[in-house]
Amino acid sequence: MKRDSRLSNVLHALLHMAEHEKRCGGPMTSDQLAICLSTNPVVVRRTMAGLREQGLVVSEKGHGGGWRLARALSDVTLGQVHEALGEPGLVPEVLPVEAEGCLIEAAVNDALSDAYAAARALILARLTSLTLADLAEDFSRRLADHPKRDLLHAHPGKPDAP
């Protein structure tokens, strides 16, 4: 099963945006976010546009423009971000049928469907109970405990980027 990493990537980007705003007082460009996420700025713009439609981020055009959070970190749950992304599959909704008519596969899929439905409910409840402020607090604790306190983000082979 292929893992959908959109939720973790967007949460990553949103926390970078919050930290950048705190440190620099301004928005982050799609180019800056693309470096943080090791992706293309076009992918960032497309993803952020969807979050903007849901009122989670705002964009500012022109020199000094970019993306910024539209709400306080404490006002955004991970569940809201998940929903804004179109609820990417954390656990499969429907299991594929590989061997049409196989009674063993049918029994396995029925058992897994129930387990996956329960897992989805637990995951969604947990996502709804966590806010971006909770993640930012954890980041701040980790940063304070880190020997390189100025380290915000590092990619192997790339310089640390604020």
Buried (B, 14 or more C-beta within 10 A) or exposed (E): EEEEEBBEBBBBBBBBBBBBBEEEEEBBBBEBBBBBBEBEBEBBBEBBEBBBEBEBBBBEEEEEBBBBBBEEBEEBBBBBBBBBBEEEBBBEEEBEEEEEEEEEBEEEBEEBBEEBEEBBEEBBEEBBEBBBBBBBEEBEEEBEEEEEEEEBBEEEEEEEEB
